[in-house]
Amino acid sequence: MRIRRAMRKKPLRRPVKHPRLKRRRVMEQKRRLAGAGYTEEQLVHMNTKQIREAIRATGA
């Protein structure tokens, strides 16, 4: 079997992560947590990892 051209170019076809989109996702997650009862003071002190864990815990 030969390796086709499409497979050789696979890394070039991968989507690239953009910082602006990441900031937008974090902002939306913070809005969900605020709706779930978290205060603004709590959200300011949370990093992205803590925000994701809180989203999973609350199911928001």
PDB file as gemmi writes it, atoms N, CA and C in Angstrom:
CRYST1    1.000    1.000    1.000  90.00  90.00  90.00 P 1                      
ATOM      1  N   MET A   1       0.834  -1.183   0.000  1.00  0.00           N  
ATOM      2  CA  MET A   1       0.000   0.000   0.000  1.00  0.00           C  
ATOM      3  C   MET A   1       0.878   1.246   0.000  1.00  0.00           C  
ATOM      4  N   ARG A   2       0.394   2.233  -0.674  1.00  0.00           N  
ATOM      5  CA  ARG A   2       1.160   3.467  -0.701  1.00  0.00           C  
ATOM      6  C   ARG A   2       0.505   4.511   0.214  1.00  0.00           C  
ATOM      7  N   ILE A   3       1.289   5.486   0.597  1.00  0.00           N  
ATOM      8  CA  ILE A   3       0.764   6.584   1.409  1.00  0.00           C  
ATOM      9  C   ILE A   3       0.286   7.672   0.464  1.00  0.00           C  
ATOM     10  N   ARG A   4      -0.969   7.984   0.562  1.00  0.00           N  
ATOM     11  CA  ARG A   4      -1.551   8.969  -0.360  1.00  0.00           C  
ATOM     12  C   ARG A   4      -1.204  10.391   0.063  1.00  0.00           C  
ATOM     13  N   ARG A   5      -1.317  11.285  -0.885  1.00  0.00           N  
ATOM     14  CA  ARG A   5      -0.957  12.682  -0.661  1.00  0.00           C  
ATOM     15  C   ARG A   5      -1.775  13.314   0.464  1.00  0.00           C  
ATOM     16  N   ALA A   6      -3.040  12.966   0.544  1.00  0.00           N  
ATOM     17  CA  ALA A   6      -3.902  13.536   1.579  1.00  0.00           C  
ATOM     18  C   ALA A   6      -3.403  13.174   2.979  1.00  0.00           C  
ATOM     19  N   MET A   7      -2.890  11.976   3.143  1.00  0.00           N  
ATOM     20  CA  MET A   7      -2.405  11.565   4.454  1.00  0.00           C  
ATOM     21  C   MET A   7      -1.072  12.220   4.792  1.00  0.00           C  
ATOM     22  N   ARG A   8      -0.268  12.501   3.811  1.00  0.00           N  
ATOM     23  CA  ARG A   8       1.008  13.177   4.066  1.00  0.00           C  
ATOM     24  C   ARG A   8       0.787  14.614   4.517  1.00  0.00           C  
ATOM     25  N   LYS A   9      -0.316  15.201   4.103  1.00  0.00           N  
ATOM     26  CA  LYS A   9      -0.581  16.597   4.429  1.00  0.00           C  
ATOM     27  C   LYS A   9      -1.481  16.749   5.664  1.00  0.00           C  
ATOM     28  N   LYS A  10      -1.678  15.699   6.404  1.00  0.00           N  
ATOM     29  CA  LYS A  10      -2.613  15.717   7.523  1.00  0.00           C  
ATOM     30  C   LYS A  10      -2.336  16.821   8.554  1.00  0.00           C  
ATOM     31  N   PRO A  11      -1.111  17.035   9.003  1.00  0.00           N  
ATOM     32  CA  PRO A  11      -0.894  18.095   9.991  1.00  0.00           C  
ATOM     33  C   PRO A  11      -1.264  19.485   9.464  1.00  0.00           C  
ATOM     34  N   LEU A  12      -1.208  19.669   8.176  1.00  0.00           N  
ATOM     35  CA  LEU A  12      -1.542  20.967   7.610  1.00  0.00           C  
ATOM     36  C   LEU A  12      -3.048  21.202   7.618  1.00  0.00           C  
ATOM     37  N   ARG A  13      -3.828  20.127   7.680  1.00  0.00           N  
ATOM     38  CA  ARG A  13      -5.289  20.268   7.646  1.00  0.00           C  
ATOM     39  C   ARG A  13      -5.883  20.432   9.027  1.00  0.00           C  
ATOM     40  N   ARG A  14      -5.085  20.210  10.071  1.00  0.00           N  
ATOM     41  CA  ARG A  14      -5.621  20.312  11.436  1.00  0.00           C  
ATOM     42  C   ARG A  14      -6.065  21.734  11.739  1.00  0.00           C  
ATOM     43  N   PRO A  15      -7.186  21.905  12.441  1.00  0.00           N  
ATOM     44  CA  PRO A  15      -7.601  23.259  12.821  1.00  0.00           C  
ATOM     45  C   PRO A  15      -6.635  23.850  13.847  1.00  0.00           C  
ATOM     46  N   VAL A  16      -6.436  25.135  13.783  1.00  0.00           N  
ATOM     47  CA  VAL A  16      -5.513  25.834  14.671  1.00  0.00           C  
ATOM     48  C   VAL A  16      -6.318  26.494  15.784  1.00  0.00           C  
ATOM     49  N   LYS A  17      -5.810  26.393  17.020  1.00  0.00           N  
ATOM     50  CA  LYS A  17      -6.495  27.030  18.139  1.00  0.00           C  
ATOM     51  C   LYS A  17      -6.185  28.520  18.131  1.00  0.00           C  
ATOM     52  N   HIS A  18      -7.201  29.334  18.359  1.00  0.00           N  
ATOM     53  CA  HIS A  18      -7.024  30.779  18.353  1.00  0.00           C  
ATOM     54  C   HIS A  18      -7.252  31.328  19.758  1.00  0.00           C  
ATOM     55  N   PRO A  19      -6.382  32.206  20.232  1.00  0.00           N  
ATOM     56  CA  PRO A  19      -6.541  32.764  21.584  1.00  0.00           C  
ATOM     57  C   PRO A  19      -7.861  33.505  21.775  1.00  0.00           C  
ATOM     58  N   ARG A  20      -8.331  34.189  20.741  1.00  0.00           N  
ATOM     59  CA  ARG A  20      -9.584  34.936  20.848  1.00  0.00           C  
ATOM     60  C   ARG A  20     -10.748  33.987  21.122  1.00  0.00           C  
ATOM     61  N   LEU A  21     -10.771  32.839  20.457  1.00  0.00           N  
ATOM     62  CA  LEU A  21     -11.847  31.873  20.657  1.00  0.00           C  
ATOM     63  C   LEU A  21     -11.782  31.254  22.056  1.00  0.00           C  
ATOM     64  N   LYS A  22     -10.555  31.059  22.557  1.00  0.00           N  
ATOM     65  CA  LYS A  22     -10.408  30.521  23.908  1.00  0.00           C  
ATOM     66  C   LYS A  22     -10.943  31.511  24.939  1.00  0.00           C  
ATOM     67  N   ARG A  23     -10.623  32.794  24.760  1.00  0.00           N  
ATOM     68  CA  ARG A  23     -11.147  33.816  25.671  1.00  0.00           C  
ATOM     69  C   ARG A  23     -12.672  33.848  25.634  1.00  0.00           C  
ATOM     70  N   ARG A  24     -13.220  33.672  24.441  1.00  0.00           N  
ATOM     71  CA  ARG A  24     -14.679  33.676  24.300  1.00  0.00           C  
ATOM     72  C   ARG A  24     -15.301  32.489  25.027  1.00  0.00           C  
ATOM     73  N   ARG A  25     -14.686  31.294  24.891  1.00  0.00           N  
ATOM     74  CA  ARG A  25     -15.199  30.107  25.581  1.00  0.00           C  
ATOM     75  C   ARG A  25     -15.162  30.295  27.092  1.00  0.00           C  
ATOM     76  N   VAL A  26     -14.060  30.846  27.602  1.00  0.00           N  
ATOM     77  CA  VAL A  26     -13.936  31.056  29.042  1.00  0.00           C  
ATOM     78  C   VAL A  26     -14.981  32.057  29.520  1.00  0.00           C  
ATOM     79  N   MET A  27     -15.216  33.105  28.727  1.00  0.00           N  
ATOM     80  CA  MET A  27     -16.210  34.108  29.084  1.00  0.00           C  
ATOM     81  C   MET A  27     -17.611  33.479  29.148  1.00  0.00           C  
ATOM     82  N   GLU A  28     -17.932  32.621  28.181  1.00  0.00           N  
ATOM     83  CA  GLU A  28     -19.236  31.957  28.185  1.00  0.00           C  
ATOM     84  C   GLU A  28     -19.372  31.019  29.384  1.00  0.00           C  
ATOM     85  N   GLN A  29     -18.280  30.339  29.736  1.00  0.00           N  
ATOM     86  CA  GLN A  29     -18.317  29.442  30.888  1.00  0.00           C  
ATOM     87  C   GLN A  29     -18.511  30.226  32.185  1.00  0.00           C  
ATOM     88  N   LYS A  30     -17.878  31.407  32.272  1.00  0.00           N  
ATOM     89  CA  LYS A  30     -18.056  32.250  33.454  1.00  0.00           C  
ATOM     90  C   LYS A  30     -19.510  32.715  33.563  1.00  0.00           C  
ATOM     91  N   ARG A  31     -20.124  33.032  32.428  1.00  0.00           N  
ATOM     92  CA  ARG A  31     -21.536  33.435  32.444  1.00  0.00           C  
ATOM     93  C   ARG A  31     -22.416  32.300  32.955  1.00  0.00           C  
ATOM     94  N   ARG A  32     -22.113  31.075  32.519  1.00  0.00           N  
ATOM     95  CA  ARG A  32     -22.892  29.927  32.981  1.00  0.00           C  
ATOM     96  C   ARG A  32     -22.745  29.724  34.489  1.00  0.00           C  
ATOM     97  N   LEU A  33     -21.501  29.888  34.990  1.00  0.00           N  
ATOM     98  CA  LEU A  33     -21.278  29.726  36.420  1.00  0.00           C  
ATOM     99  C   LEU A  33     -21.968  30.825  37.212  1.00  0.00           C  
ATOM    100  N   ALA A  34     -21.985  32.050  36.668  1.00  0.00           N  
ATOM    101  CA  ALA A  34     -22.675  33.150  37.344  1.00  0.00           C  
ATOM    102  C   ALA A  34     -24.165  32.832  37.432  1.00  0.00           C  
ATOM    103  N   GLY A  35     -24.710  32.242  36.399  1.00  0.00           N  
ATOM    104  CA  GLY A  35     -26.110  31.840  36.428  1.00  0.00           C  
ATOM    105  C   GLY A  35     -26.377  30.705  37.400  1.00  0.00           C  
ATOM    106  N   ALA A  36     -25.340  29.904  37.670  1.00  0.00           N  
ATOM    107  CA  ALA A  36     -25.491  28.776  38.584  1.00  0.00           C  
ATOM    108  C   ALA A  36     -25.306  29.183  40.041  1.00  0.00           C  
ATOM    109  N   GLY A  37     -24.987  30.476  40.285  1.00  0.00           N  
ATOM    110  CA  GLY A  37     -24.907  30.932  41.672  1.00  0.00           C  
ATOM    111  C   GLY A  37     -23.539  31.367  42.143  1.00  0.00           C  
ATOM    112  N   TYR A  38     -22.520  31.338  41.289  1.00  0.00           N  
ATOM    113  CA  TYR A  38     -21.198  31.817  41.674  1.00  0.00           C  
ATOM    114  C   TYR A  38     -21.202  33.346  41.666  1.00  0.00           C  
ATOM    115  N   THR A  39     -20.495  33.949  42.629  1.00  0.00           N  
ATOM    116  CA  THR A  39     -20.416  35.412  42.679  1.00  0.00           C  
ATOM    117  C   THR A  39     -19.297  35.895  41.771  1.00  0.00           C  
ATOM    118  N   GLU A  40     -19.345  37.163  41.436  1.00  0.00           N  
ATOM    119  CA  GLU A  40     -18.305  37.764  40.584  1.00  0.00           C  
ATOM    120  C   GLU A  40     -16.930  37.687  41.268  1.00  0.00           C  
ATOM    121  N   GLU A  41     -16.926  37.861  42.587  1.00  0.00           N  
ATOM    122  CA  GLU A  41     -15.671  37.795  43.341  1.00  0.00           C  
ATOM    123  C   GLU A  41     -15.045  36.402  43.224  1.00  0.00           C  
ATOM    124  N   GLN A  42     -15.869  35.365  43.285  1.00  0.00           N  
ATOM    125  CA  GLN A  42     -15.343  34.002  43.154  1.00  0.00           C  
ATOM    126  C   GLN A  42     -14.780  33.775  41.747  1.00  0.00           C  
ATOM    127  N   LEU A  43     -15.478  34.258  40.739  1.00  0.00           N  
ATOM    128  CA  LEU A  43     -15.055  34.031  39.356  1.00  0.00           C  
ATOM    129  C   LEU A  43     -13.756  34.748  39.024  1.00  0.00           C  
ATOM    130  N   VAL A  44     -13.534  35.912  39.640  1.00  0.00           N  
ATOM    131  CA  VAL A  44     -12.313  36.684  39.358  1.00  0.00           C  
ATOM    132  C   VAL A  44     -11.076  35.902  39.797  1.00  0.00           C  
ATOM    133  N   HIS A  45     -11.196  35.173  40.907  1.00  0.00           N  
ATOM    134  CA  HIS A  45     -10.041  34.467  41.458  1.00  0.00           C  
ATOM    135  C   HIS A  45      -9.843  33.062  40.896  1.00  0.00           C  
ATOM    136  N   MET A  46     -10.714  32.616  39.981  1.00  0.00           N  
ATOM    137  CA  MET A  46     -10.600  31.270  39.423  1.00  0.00           C  
ATOM    138  C   MET A  46      -9.779  31.294  38.141  1.00  0.00           C  
ATOM    139  N   ASN A  47      -8.917  30.285  37.981  1.00  0.00           N  
ATOM    140  CA  ASN A  47      -8.205  30.150  36.710  1.00  0.00           C  
ATOM    141  C   ASN A  47      -9.022  29.242  35.791  1.00  0.00           C  
ATOM    142  N   THR A  48      -8.550  29.052  34.562  1.00  0.00           N  
ATOM    143  CA  THR A  48      -9.348  28.321  33.567  1.00  0.00           C  
ATOM    144  C   THR A  48      -9.588  26.869  33.973  1.00  0.00           C  
ATOM    145  N   LYS A  49      -8.601  26.256  34.623  1.00  0.00           N  
ATOM    146  CA  LYS A  49      -8.763  24.866  35.044  1.00  0.00           C  
ATOM    147  C   LYS A  49      -9.859  24.752  36.098  1.00  0.00           C  
ATOM    148  N   GLN A  50      -9.875  25.680  37.040  1.00  0.00           N  
ATOM    149  CA  GLN A  50     -10.894  25.670  38.079  1.00  0.00           C  
ATOM    150  C   GLN A  50     -12.280  25.936  37.494  1.00  0.00           C  
ATOM    151  N   ILE A  51     -12.339  26.809  36.484  1.00  0.00           N  
ATOM    152  CA  ILE A  51     -13.617  27.112  35.841  1.00  0.00           C  
ATOM    153  C   ILE A  51     -14.172  25.866  35.168  1.00  0.00           C  
ATOM    154  N   ARG A  52     -13.321  25.130  34.441  1.00  0.00           N  
ATOM    155  CA  ARG A  52     -13.777  23.916  33.772  1.00  0.00           C  
ATOM    156  C   ARG A  52     -14.253  22.869  34.776  1.00  0.00           C  
ATOM    157  N   GLU A  53     -13.521  22.727  35.890  1.00  0.00           N  
ATOM    158  CA  GLU A  53     -13.930  21.766  36.912  1.00  0.00           C  
ATOM    159  C   GLU A  53     -15.269  22.158  37.521  1.00  0.00           C  
ATOM    160  N   ALA A  54     -15.473  23.452  37.740  1.00  0.00           N  
ATOM    161  CA  ALA A  54     -16.741  23.913  38.321  1.00  0.00           C  
ATOM    162  C   ALA A  54     -17.899  23.677  37.357  1.00  0.00           C  
ATOM    163  N   ILE A  55     -17.640  23.872  36.062  1.00  0.00           N  
ATOM    164  CA  ILE A  55     -18.676  23.621  35.047  1.00  0.00           C  
ATOM    165  C   ILE A  55     -19.099  22.153  35.095  1.00  0.00           C  
ATOM    166  N   ARG A  56     -18.104  21.264  35.182  1.00  0.00           N  
ATOM    167  CA  ARG A  56     -18.406  19.835  35.252  1.00  0.00           C  
ATOM    168  C   ARG A  56     -19.162  19.476  36.526  1.00  0.00           C  
ATOM    169  N   ALA A  57     -18.764  20.109  37.638  1.00  0.00           N  
ATOM    170  CA  ALA A  57     -19.387  19.779  38.933  1.00  0.00           C  
ATOM    171  C   ALA A  57     -20.828  20.257  38.996  1.00  0.00           C  
ATOM    172  N   THR A  58     -21.106  21.445  38.447  1.00  0.00           N  
ATOM    173  CA  THR A  58     -22.455  21.983  38.544  1.00  0.00           C  
ATOM    174  C   THR A  58     -23.347  21.461  37.435  1.00  0.00           C  
ATOM    175  N   GLY A  59     -22.764  21.038  36.331  1.00  0.00           N  
ATOM    176  CA  GLY A  59     -23.564  20.590  35.204  1.00  0.00           C  
ATOM    177  C   GLY A  59     -24.198  21.756  34.461  1.00  0.00           C  
ATOM    178  N   ALA A  60     -23.637  22.948  34.652  1.00  0.00           N  
ATOM    179  CA  ALA A  60     -24.194  24.154  33.991  1.00  0.00           C  
ATOM    180  C   ALA A  60     -23.874  24.190  32.530  1.00  0.00           C  
TER     181      ALA A  60                                                      
END                                                                             
